[in-house]
Amino acid sequence: MDMPSVEEEALKIIQARPEGVLQSELWKLLNIDSRKCSRVVKKLNDADLIDRVEYREEGLKTYLLKARQQAVDPSLLMAGDELIPCVGCDLDCTVEQCPVLLDWMYELAISEVNE
């Protein structure tokens, strides 16, 4: 989805808070007025990127905004024809020092250069 920067920034803020963010806080974080924030939230909600749930705080109604889980693009787990080795790995290693992962990353770099 091609979004203007305000929508992108709003989505990043919402995604960064798994517990959700109140719409009444979001417009302050974005440094925009509440009407513009409502339009931004509507676009994100219409695009099925967020859920908007009614929320009452001290008698005032607002909305709790939570990011929807997006499906992972399976191609991101591939280097050429090779699946990332971590998917089925049960080794107790550190990512920075895993020779199997480093080999896979090397293959990924080669496949990108060859494309």
A tleap script that builds the chain and sets N, CA, C and O, in Angstrom:
source leaprc.protein.ff14SB
mol = sequence {
  NMET ASP MET PRO SER VAL GLU GLU GLU ALA
  LEU LYS ILE ILE GLN ALA ARG PRO GLU GLY
  VAL LEU GLN SER GLU LEU TRP LYS LEU LEU
  ASN ILE ASP SER ARG LYS CYS SER ARG VAL
  VAL LYS LYS LEU ASN ASP ALA ASP LEU ILE
  ASP ARG VAL GLU TYR ARG GLU GLU GLY LEU
  LYS THR TYR LEU LEU LYS ALA ARG GLN GLN
  ALA VAL ASP PRO SER LEU LEU MET ALA GLY
  ASP GLU LEU ILE PRO CYS VAL GLY CYS ASP
  LEU ASP CYS THR VAL GLU GLN CYS PRO VAL
  LEU LEU ASP TRP MET TYR GLU LEU ALA ILE
  SER GLU VAL ASN CGLU
}
set mol.1.N position { 0.848 -1.189 0.000 }
set mol.1.CA position { 0.000 0.000 0.000 }
set mol.1.C position { 0.884 1.240 0.000 }
set mol.1.O position { 1.796 1.353 0.819 }
set mol.2.N position { 0.623 2.157 -0.901 }
set mol.2.CA position { 1.390 3.381 -1.008 }
set mol.2.C position { 0.721 4.443 -0.149 }
set mol.2.O position { -0.362 4.921 -0.487 }
set mol.3.N position { 1.352 4.814 0.952 }
set mol.3.CA position { 0.741 5.744 1.891 }
set mol.3.C position { 1.577 7.012 2.027 }
set mol.3.O position { 2.805 6.958 1.963 }
set mol.4.N position { 0.910 8.155 2.216 }
set mol.4.CA position { 1.646 9.368 2.561 }
set mol.4.C position { 2.348 9.192 3.907 }
set mol.4.O position { 2.018 8.280 4.665 }
set mol.5.N position { 3.291 10.038 4.198 }
set mol.5.CA position { 4.135 9.863 5.370 }
set mol.5.C position { 3.389 9.908 6.702 }
set mol.5.O position { 3.801 9.226 7.641 }
set mol.6.N position { 2.309 10.682 6.823 }
set mol.6.CA position { 1.583 10.744 8.095 }
set mol.6.C position { 0.969 9.378 8.410 }
set mol.6.O position { 1.012 8.925 9.554 }
set mol.7.N position { 0.401 8.728 7.397 }
set mol.7.CA position { -0.164 7.396 7.601 }
set mol.7.C position { 0.933 6.391 7.941 }
set mol.7.O position { 0.754 5.540 8.812 }
set mol.8.N position { 2.060 6.492 7.253 }
set mol.8.CA position { 3.187 5.594 7.542 }
set mol.8.C position { 3.671 5.771 8.971 }
set mol.8.O position { 3.907 4.792 9.679 }
set mol.9.N position { 3.819 7.022 9.394 }
set mol.9.CA position { 4.288 7.308 10.751 }
set mol.9.C position { 3.282 6.809 11.786 }
set mol.9.O position { 3.670 6.237 12.804 }
set mol.10.N position { 1.999 7.023 11.529 }
set mol.10.CA position { 0.952 6.554 12.444 }
set mol.10.C position { 1.005 5.035 12.564 }
set mol.10.O position { 0.920 4.492 13.665 }
set mol.11.N position { 1.144 4.354 11.432 }
set mol.11.CA position { 1.200 2.893 11.454 }
set mol.11.C position { 2.423 2.406 12.226 }
set mol.11.O position { 2.331 1.438 12.980 }
set mol.12.N position { 3.560 3.063 12.047 }
set mol.12.CA position { 4.771 2.682 12.783 }
set mol.12.C position { 4.564 2.818 14.288 }
set mol.12.O position { 4.966 1.946 15.057 }
set mol.13.N position { 3.937 3.914 14.701 }
set mol.13.CA position { 3.680 4.133 16.130 }
set mol.13.C position { 2.766 3.039 16.666 }
set mol.13.O position { 3.024 2.476 17.730 }
set mol.14.N position { 1.698 2.737 15.932 }
set mol.14.CA position { 0.736 1.717 16.369 }
set mol.14.C position { 1.394 0.341 16.409 }
set mol.14.O position { 1.175 -0.426 17.347 }
set mol.15.N position { 2.203 0.024 15.392 }
set mol.15.CA position { 2.876 -1.274 15.350 }
set mol.15.C position { 3.902 -1.415 16.464 }
set mol.15.O position { 4.167 -2.528 16.919 }
set mol.16.N position { 4.476 -0.320 16.905 }
set mol.16.CA position { 5.503 -0.364 17.948 }
set mol.16.C position { 4.914 -0.625 19.328 }
set mol.16.O position { 5.652 -0.880 20.280 }
set mol.17.N position { 3.602 -0.564 19.443 }
set mol.17.CA position { 2.936 -0.775 20.737 }
set mol.17.C position { 1.954 -1.939 20.635 }
set mol.17.O position { 0.792 -1.751 20.274 }
set mol.18.N position { 2.428 -3.135 20.954 }
set mol.18.CA position { 1.545 -4.304 20.852 }
set mol.18.C position { 0.281 -4.190 21.714 }
set mol.18.O position { -0.757 -4.766 21.388 }
set mol.19.N position { 0.382 -3.445 22.812 }
set mol.19.CA position { -0.791 -3.264 23.678 }
set mol.19.C position { -1.778 -2.272 23.093 }
set mol.19.O position { -2.898 -2.149 23.587 }
set mol.20.N position { -1.377 -1.560 22.043 }
set mol.20.CA position { -2.234 -0.589 21.378 }
set mol.20.C position { -1.918 0.830 21.815 }
set mol.20.O position { -1.196 1.051 22.787 }
set mol.21.N position { -2.465 1.780 21.088 }
set mol.21.CA position { -2.303 3.193 21.408 }
set mol.21.C position { -3.677 3.845 21.312 }
set mol.21.O position { -4.461 3.529 20.417 }
set mol.22.N position { -3.962 4.747 22.230 }
set mol.22.CA position { -5.241 5.446 22.195 }
set mol.22.C position { -5.221 6.483 21.085 }
set mol.22.O position { -4.221 7.172 20.882 }
set mol.23.N position { -6.330 6.589 20.371 }
set mol.23.CA position { -6.412 7.573 19.301 }
set mol.23.C position { -6.221 8.984 19.859 }
set mol.23.O position { -5.663 9.850 19.186 }
set mol.24.N position { -6.683 9.212 21.084 }
set mol.24.CA position { -6.524 10.520 21.708 }
set mol.24.C position { -5.063 10.843 22.019 }
set mol.24.O position { -4.722 12.007 22.226 }
set mol.25.N position { -4.207 9.841 22.055 }
set mol.25.CA position { -2.763 10.055 22.224 }
set mol.25.C position { -2.062 10.156 20.879 }
set mol.25.O position { -1.084 10.890 20.735 }
set mol.26.N position { -2.564 9.417 19.894 }
set mol.26.CA position { -1.897 9.330 18.600 }
set mol.26.C position { -1.766 10.689 17.933 }
set mol.26.O position { -0.709 11.014 17.391 }
set mol.27.N position { -2.830 11.489 17.966 }
set mol.27.CA position { -2.740 12.773 17.274 }
set mol.27.C position { -1.715 13.689 17.924 }
set mol.27.O position { -1.108 14.524 17.254 }
set mol.28.N position { -1.523 13.534 19.220 }
set mol.28.CA position { -0.493 14.329 19.913 }
set mol.28.C position { 0.901 13.840 19.532 }
set mol.28.O position { 1.810 14.644 19.324 }
set mol.29.N position { 1.067 12.519 19.441 }
set mol.29.CA position { 2.353 11.947 19.055 }
set mol.29.C position { 2.736 12.333 17.625 }
set mol.29.O position { 3.912 12.514 17.311 }
set mol.30.N position { 1.722 12.455 16.768 }
set mol.30.CA position { 1.966 12.806 15.370 }
set mol.30.C position { 2.055 14.315 15.157 }
set mol.30.O position { 2.442 14.782 14.086 }
set mol.31.N position { 1.690 15.067 16.190 }
set mol.31.CA position { 1.692 16.532 16.111 }
set mol.31.C position { 0.734 17.028 15.018 }
set mol.31.O position { 1.063 17.912 14.227 }
set mol.32.N position { -0.465 16.421 15.006 }
set mol.32.CA position { -1.517 16.841 14.077 }
set mol.32.C position { -2.788 17.056 14.897 }
set mol.32.O position { -2.852 16.656 16.060 }
set mol.33.N position { -3.801 17.687 14.294 }
set mol.33.CA position { -5.045 17.884 15.038 }
set mol.33.C position { -5.885 16.603 15.029 }
set mol.33.O position { -5.655 15.697 14.229 }
set mol.34.N position { -6.849 16.553 15.924 }
set mol.34.CA position { -7.633 15.327 16.107 }
set mol.34.C position { -8.457 14.981 14.866 }
set mol.34.O position { -8.674 13.802 14.588 }
set mol.35.N position { -8.921 15.987 14.112 }
set mol.35.CA position { -9.694 15.709 12.891 }
set mol.35.C position { -8.828 15.018 11.840 }
set mol.35.O position { -9.256 14.049 11.213 }
set mol.36.N position { -7.612 15.522 11.653 }
set mol.36.CA position { -6.709 14.888 10.684 }
set mol.36.C position { -6.365 13.481 11.146 }
set mol.36.O position { -6.275 12.563 10.331 }
set mol.37.N position { -6.173 13.305 12.454 }
set mol.37.CA position { -5.871 11.982 12.996 }
set mol.37.C position { -7.017 11.015 12.708 }
set mol.37.O position { -6.779 9.854 12.374 }
set mol.38.N position { -8.249 11.481 12.833 }
set mol.38.CA position { -9.404 10.628 12.534 }
set mol.38.C position { -9.383 10.158 11.092 }
set mol.38.O position { -9.705 9.004 10.808 }
set mol.39.N position { -9.005 11.047 10.176 }
set mol.39.CA position { -8.925 10.670 8.758 }
set mol.39.C position { -7.802 9.649 8.525 }
set mol.39.O position { -7.965 8.700 7.757 }
set mol.40.N position { -6.668 9.856 9.196 }
set mol.40.CA position { -5.541 8.925 9.084 }
set mol.40.C position { -5.954 7.549 9.600 }
set mol.40.O position { -5.697 6.535 8.950 }
set mol.41.N position { -6.591 7.516 10.763 }
set mol.41.CA position { -7.031 6.255 11.372 }
set mol.41.C position { -8.047 5.563 10.473 }
set mol.41.O position { -8.004 4.342 10.318 }
set mol.42.N position { -8.961 6.330 9.881 }
set mol.42.CA position { -9.951 5.731 8.983 }
set mol.42.C position { -9.272 5.068 7.792 }
set mol.42.O position { -9.650 3.963 7.402 }
set mol.43.N position { -8.269 5.731 7.206 }
set mol.43.CA position { -7.555 5.139 6.068 }
set mol.43.C position { -6.861 3.844 6.467 }
set mol.43.O position { -6.921 2.856 5.736 }
set mol.44.N position { -6.201 3.845 7.628 }
set mol.44.CA position { -5.513 2.639 8.089 }
set mol.44.C position { -6.504 1.521 8.383 }
set mol.44.O position { -6.248 0.356 8.078 }
set mol.45.N position { -7.639 1.883 8.979 }
set mol.45.CA position { -8.670 0.900 9.309 }
set mol.45.C position { -9.304 0.343 8.033 }
set mol.45.O position { -9.512 -0.866 7.921 }
set mol.46.N position { -9.613 1.222 7.068 }
set mol.46.CA position { -10.207 0.781 5.797 }
set mol.46.C position { -9.259 -0.128 5.018 }
set mol.46.O position { -9.704 -0.997 4.268 }
set mol.47.N position { -7.951 0.075 5.197 }
set mol.47.CA position { -6.952 -0.757 4.521 }
set mol.47.C position { -6.672 -2.049 5.291 }
set mol.47.O position { -5.792 -2.821 4.907 }
set mol.48.N position { -7.420 -2.290 6.382 }
set mol.48.CA position { -7.263 -3.489 7.223 }
set mol.48.C position { -5.871 -3.616 7.828 }
set mol.48.O position { -5.378 -4.725 8.035 }
set mol.49.N position { -5.236 -2.476 8.113 }
set mol.49.CA position { -3.921 -2.497 8.741 }
set mol.49.C position { -4.004 -2.402 10.254 }
set mol.49.O position { -3.075 -2.794 10.961 }
set mol.50.N position { -5.132 -1.875 10.754 }
set mol.50.CA position { -5.314 -1.734 12.200 }
set mol.50.C position { -6.723 -2.133 12.595 }
set mol.50.O position { -7.628 -2.191 11.763 }
set mol.51.N position { -6.892 -2.408 13.889 }
set mol.51.CA position { -8.221 -2.591 14.491 }
set mol.51.C position { -8.483 -1.392 15.381 }
set mol.51.O position { -7.572 -0.895 16.042 }
set mol.52.N position { -9.724 -0.924 15.403 }
set mol.52.CA position { -10.126 0.249 16.172 }
set mol.52.C position { -11.259 -0.178 17.100 }
set mol.52.O position { -12.355 -0.517 16.654 }
set mol.53.N position { -10.966 -0.153 18.417 }
set mol.53.CA position { -11.922 -0.645 19.409 }
set mol.53.C position { -12.309 0.501 20.333 }
set mol.53.O position { -11.455 1.224 20.844 }
set mol.54.N position { -13.623 0.652 20.539 }
set mol.54.CA position { -14.095 1.705 21.429 }
set mol.54.C position { -13.507 1.520 22.823 }
set mol.54.O position { -13.415 0.399 23.324 }
set mol.55.N position { -13.111 2.622 23.438 }
set mol.55.CA position { -12.431 2.596 24.732 }
set mol.55.C position { -12.910 3.790 25.547 }
set mol.55.O position { -12.924 4.920 25.058 }
set mol.56.N position { -13.302 3.535 26.791 }
set mol.56.CA position { -13.748 4.632 27.663 }
set mol.56.C position { -12.728 4.836 28.772 }
set mol.56.O position { -12.283 3.894 29.426 }
set mol.57.N position { -12.374 6.112 28.959 }
set mol.57.CA position { -11.391 6.476 29.974 }
set mol.57.C position { -11.947 7.669 30.741 }
set mol.57.O position { -12.121 8.754 30.187 }
set mol.58.N position { -12.222 7.452 32.021 }
set mol.58.CA position { -12.775 8.501 32.887 }
set mol.58.C position { -13.995 9.158 32.251 }
set mol.58.O position { -14.134 10.381 32.267 }
set mol.59.N position { -14.877 8.330 31.689 }
set mol.59.CA position { -16.111 8.825 31.102 }
set mol.59.C position { -15.979 9.367 29.694 }
set mol.59.O position { -16.991 9.666 29.059 }
set mol.60.N position { -14.772 9.503 29.189 }
set mol.60.CA position { -14.559 10.010 27.841 }
set mol.60.C position { -14.354 8.840 26.876 }
set mol.60.O position { -13.667 7.865 27.184 }
set mol.61.N position { -14.972 8.971 25.704 }
set mol.61.CA position { -14.853 7.900 24.717 }
set mol.61.C position { -13.711 8.213 23.750 }
set mol.61.O position { -13.606 9.324 23.230 }
set mol.62.N position { -12.874 7.230 23.525 }
set mol.62.CA position { -11.833 7.299 22.515 }
set mol.62.C position { -11.734 5.918 21.896 }
set mol.62.O position { -12.624 5.091 22.098 }
set mol.63.N position { -10.688 5.653 21.157 }
set mol.63.CA position { -10.523 4.350 20.534 }
set mol.63.C position { -9.124 3.822 20.797 }
set mol.63.O position { -8.146 4.569 20.782 }
set mol.64.N position { -9.048 2.523 21.038 }
set mol.64.CA position { -7.770 1.842 21.171 }
set mol.64.C position { -7.421 1.290 19.792 }
set mol.64.O position { -8.207 0.569 19.176 }
set mol.65.N position { -6.236 1.640 19.325 }
set mol.65.CA position { -5.795 1.240 17.989 }
set mol.65.C position { -4.705 0.188 18.113 }
set mol.65.O position { -3.712 0.389 18.812 }
set mol.66.N position { -4.896 -0.929 17.434 }
set mol.66.CA position { -3.911 -2.009 17.450 }
set mol.66.C position { -3.609 -2.423 16.024 }
set mol.66.O position { -4.500 -2.485 15.176 }
set mol.67.N position { -2.341 -2.705 15.771 }
set mol.67.CA position { -1.925 -3.154 14.442 }
set mol.67.C position { -2.407 -4.574 14.214 }
set mol.67.O position { -2.363 -5.412 15.114 }
set mol.68.N position { -2.862 -4.828 13.014 }
set mol.68.CA position { -3.229 -6.189 12.637 }
set mol.68.C position { -1.978 -6.946 12.251 }
set mol.68.O position { -1.034 -6.369 11.712 }
set mol.69.N position { -1.972 -8.231 12.526 }
set mol.69.CA position { -0.851 -9.071 12.112 }
set mol.69.C position { -0.907 -9.226 10.602 }
set mol.69.O position { -1.944 -9.584 10.043 }
set mol.70.N position { 0.194 -8.958 9.956 }
set mol.70.CA position { 0.282 -9.091 8.506 }
set mol.70.C position { 0.992 -10.397 8.171 }
set mol.70.O position { 1.935 -10.801 8.852 }
set mol.71.N position { 0.533 -11.035 7.130 }
set mol.71.CA position { 1.179 -12.264 6.681 }
set mol.71.C position { 2.591 -11.948 6.207 }
set mol.71.O position { 2.822 -10.928 5.557 }
set mol.72.N position { 3.516 -12.814 6.531 }
set mol.72.CA position { 4.902 -12.648 6.109 }
set mol.72.C position { 5.030 -13.124 4.668 }
set mol.72.O position { 4.504 -14.171 4.291 }
set mol.73.N position { 5.730 -12.342 3.887 }
set mol.73.CA position { 6.007 -12.729 2.507 }
set mol.73.C position { 6.990 -13.896 2.543 }
set mol.73.O position { 8.127 -13.717 2.979 }
set mol.74.N position { 6.583 -15.090 2.094 }
set mol.74.CA position { 7.471 -16.259 2.169 }
set mol.74.C position { 8.791 -16.065 1.425 }
set mol.74.O position { 9.788 -16.703 1.763 }
set mol.75.N position { 8.809 -15.204 0.433 }
set mol.75.CA position { 10.056 -15.001 -0.311 }
set mol.75.C position { 11.133 -14.371 0.560 }
set mol.75.O position { 12.318 -14.463 0.238 }
set mol.76.N position { 10.736 -13.726 1.669 }
set mol.76.CA position { 11.710 -13.134 2.577 }
set mol.76.C position { 12.488 -14.189 3.356 }
set mol.76.O position { 13.520 -13.887 3.956 }
set mol.77.N position { 11.995 -15.428 3.347 }
set mol.77.CA position { 12.669 -16.520 4.043 }
set mol.77.C position { 13.546 -17.336 3.107 }
set mol.77.O position { 14.082 -18.377 3.488 }
set mol.78.N position { 13.685 -16.850 1.873 }
set mol.78.CA position { 14.414 -17.609 0.863 }
set mol.78.C position { 15.669 -16.862 0.420 }
set mol.78.O position { 15.676 -15.634 0.331 }
set mol.79.N position { 16.718 -17.612 0.148 }
set mol.79.CA position { 17.917 -17.106 -0.522 }
set mol.79.C position { 18.047 -17.960 -1.769 }
set mol.79.O position { 18.503 -19.102 -1.702 }
set mol.80.N position { 17.647 -17.413 -2.904 }
set mol.80.CA position { 17.581 -18.235 -4.114 }
set mol.80.C position { 16.534 -19.307 -3.901 }
set mol.80.O position { 15.356 -19.002 -3.721 }
set mol.81.N position { 16.953 -20.554 -3.920 }
set mol.81.CA position { 16.044 -21.681 -3.691 }
set mol.81.C position { 16.162 -22.240 -2.276 }
set mol.81.O position { 15.551 -23.261 -1.959 }
set mol.82.N position { 16.945 -21.578 -1.424 }
set mol.82.CA position { 17.220 -22.094 -0.084 }
set mol.82.C position { 16.395 -21.376 0.978 }
set mol.82.O position { 16.406 -20.148 1.055 }
set mol.83.N position { 15.682 -22.146 1.794 }
set mol.83.CA position { 14.916 -21.624 2.919 }
set mol.83.C position { 15.859 -21.239 4.054 }
set mol.83.O position { 16.852 -21.929 4.290 }
set mol.84.N position { 15.564 -20.150 4.758 }
set mol.84.CA position { 16.406 -19.736 5.881 }
set mol.84.C position { 16.554 -20.918 6.850 }
set mol.84.O position { 15.555 -21.532 7.223 }
set mol.85.N position { 17.762 -21.236 7.254 }
set mol.85.CA position { 17.984 -22.430 8.078 }
set mol.85.C position { 17.389 -22.329 9.481 }
set mol.85.O position { 17.165 -23.356 10.122 }
set mol.86.N position { 17.135 -21.147 9.963 }
set mol.86.CA position { 16.626 -20.969 11.328 }
set mol.86.C position { 15.211 -21.520 11.513 }
set mol.86.O position { 14.803 -21.816 12.636 }
set mol.87.N position { 14.466 -21.658 10.419 }
set mol.87.CA position { 13.079 -22.117 10.507 }
set mol.87.C position { 12.980 -23.468 11.209 }
set mol.87.O position { 12.112 -23.657 12.061 }
set mol.88.N position { 13.839 -24.391 10.871 }
set mol.88.CA position { 13.779 -25.721 11.479 }
set mol.88.C position { 14.940 -26.023 12.392 }
set mol.88.O position { 15.165 -27.180 12.746 }
set mol.89.N position { 15.688 -24.998 12.782 }
set mol.89.CA position { 16.912 -25.208 13.550 }
set mol.89.C position { 16.625 -25.348 15.042 }
set mol.89.O position { 15.782 -24.644 15.597 }
set mol.90.N position { 17.343 -26.269 15.675 }
set mol.90.CA position { 17.224 -26.402 17.124 }
set mol.90.C position { 18.573 -26.236 17.820 }
set mol.90.O position { 18.736 -26.609 18.981 }
set mol.91.N position { 19.542 -25.668 17.087 }
set mol.91.CA position { 20.857 -25.415 17.675 }
set mol.91.C position { 20.776 -24.243 18.648 }
set mol.91.O position { 20.002 -23.306 18.451 }
set mol.92.N position { 21.569 -24.311 19.677 }
set mol.92.CA position { 21.635 -23.216 20.646 }
set mol.92.C position { 22.843 -22.354 20.266 }
set mol.92.O position { 23.959 -22.592 20.726 }
set mol.93.N position { 22.597 -21.342 19.412 }
set mol.93.CA position { 23.707 -20.531 18.922 }
set mol.93.C position { 23.352 -19.047 18.998 }
set mol.93.O position { 22.219 -18.680 19.309 }
set mol.94.N position { 24.312 -18.229 18.718 }
set mol.94.CA position { 24.050 -16.796 18.600 }
set mol.94.C position { 24.006 -16.463 17.118 }
set mol.94.O position { 24.796 -16.983 16.330 }
set mol.95.N position { 23.090 -15.606 16.754 }
set mol.95.CA position { 22.875 -15.271 15.350 }
set mol.95.C position { 24.156 -14.774 14.694 }
set mol.95.O position { 24.455 -15.142 13.558 }
set mol.96.N position { 24.910 -13.942 15.398 }
set mol.96.CA position { 26.116 -13.348 14.824 }
set mol.96.C position { 27.208 -14.382 14.540 }
set mol.96.O position { 28.111 -14.117 13.746 }
set mol.97.N position { 27.140 -15.554 15.175 }
set mol.97.CA position { 28.211 -16.532 15.036 }
set mol.97.C position { 27.740 -17.870 14.480 }
set mol.97.O position { 28.449 -18.867 14.610 }
set mol.98.N position { 26.582 -17.915 13.876 }
set mol.98.CA position { 26.048 -19.175 13.347 }
set mol.98.C position { 26.569 -19.401 11.922 }
set mol.98.O position { 26.205 -18.660 11.009 }
set mol.99.N position { 27.416 -20.415 11.724 }
set mol.99.CA position { 27.964 -20.647 10.383 }
set mol.99.C position { 26.887 -21.030 9.365 }
set mol.99.O position { 26.991 -20.674 8.191 }
set mol.100.N position { 25.864 -21.744 9.804 }
set mol.100.CA position { 24.789 -22.146 8.888 }
set mol.100.C position { 24.033 -20.904 8.392 }
set mol.100.O position { 23.738 -20.787 7.203 }
set mol.101.N position { 23.726 -19.989 9.299 }
set mol.101.CA position { 23.031 -18.765 8.925 }
set mol.101.C position { 23.916 -17.868 8.063 }
set mol.101.O position { 23.442 -17.257 7.105 }
set mol.102.N position { 25.200 -17.790 8.403 }
set mol.102.CA position { 26.125 -16.980 7.608 }
set mol.102.C position { 26.233 -17.508 6.179 }
set mol.102.O position { 26.296 -16.724 5.233 }
set mol.103.N position { 26.254 -18.822 6.019 }
set mol.103.CA position { 26.270 -19.413 4.674 }
set mol.103.C position { 25.009 -19.030 3.906 }
set mol.103.O position { 25.074 -18.682 2.727 }
set mol.104.N position { 23.867 -19.095 4.578 }
set mol.104.CA position { 22.592 -18.744 3.953 }
set mol.104.C position { 22.595 -17.274 3.527 }
set mol.104.O position { 22.148 -16.945 2.428 }
set mol.105.N position { 23.097 -16.389 4.394 }
set mol.105.CA position { 23.157 -14.968 4.079 }
set mol.105.C position { 24.091 -14.724 2.890 }
set mol.105.O position { 23.814 -13.867 2.051 }
set mol.106.N position { 25.168 -15.457 2.816 }
set mol.106.CA position { 26.093 -15.363 1.693 }
set mol.106.C position { 25.378 -15.748 0.402 }
set mol.106.O position { 25.524 -15.070 -0.615 }
set mol.107.N position { 24.606 -16.830 0.439 }
set mol.107.CA position { 23.830 -17.269 -0.723 }
set mol.107.C position { 22.796 -16.198 -1.110 }
set mol.107.O position { 22.555 -15.968 -2.295 }
set mol.108.N position { 22.196 -15.556 -0.123 }
set mol.108.CA position { 21.222 -14.497 -0.380 }
set mol.108.C position { 21.902 -13.332 -1.104 }
set mol.108.O position { 21.364 -12.804 -2.078 }
set mol.109.N position { 23.058 -12.942 -0.638 }
set mol.109.CA position { 23.800 -11.838 -1.264 }
set mol.109.C position { 24.158 -12.180 -2.704 }
set mol.109.O position { 24.036 -11.333 -3.590 }
set mol.110.N position { 24.600 -13.414 -2.948 }
set mol.110.CA position { 24.965 -13.844 -4.287 }
set mol.110.C position { 23.739 -13.837 -5.199 }
set mol.110.O position { 23.811 -13.387 -6.343 }
set mol.111.N position { 22.613 -14.340 -4.687 }
set mol.111.CA position { 21.412 -14.398 -5.533 }
set mol.111.C position { 20.909 -13.002 -5.875 }
set mol.111.O position { 20.375 -12.803 -6.967 }
set mol.112.N position { 21.060 -12.034 -4.983 }
set mol.112.CA position { 20.648 -10.654 -5.266 }
set mol.112.C position { 21.554 -10.017 -6.318 }
set mol.112.O position { 21.085 -9.273 -7.180 }
set mol.113.N position { 22.840 -10.307 -6.245 }
set mol.113.CA position { 23.791 -9.762 -7.223 }
set mol.113.C position { 23.504 -10.341 -8.615 }
set mol.113.O position { 23.599 -9.636 -9.619 }
set mol.114.N position { 23.157 -11.619 -8.662 }
set mol.114.CA position { 22.904 -12.288 -9.944 }
set mol.114.C position { 21.574 -11.913 -10.584 }
set mol.114.O position { 21.362 -12.209 -11.759 }
set mol.115.N position { 20.673 -11.269 -9.844 }
set mol.115.CA position { 19.356 -10.909 -10.391 }
set mol.115.C position { 19.415 -9.697 -11.266 }
set mol.115.O position { 18.391 -9.270 -11.798 }
savepdb mol mol.pdb
quit
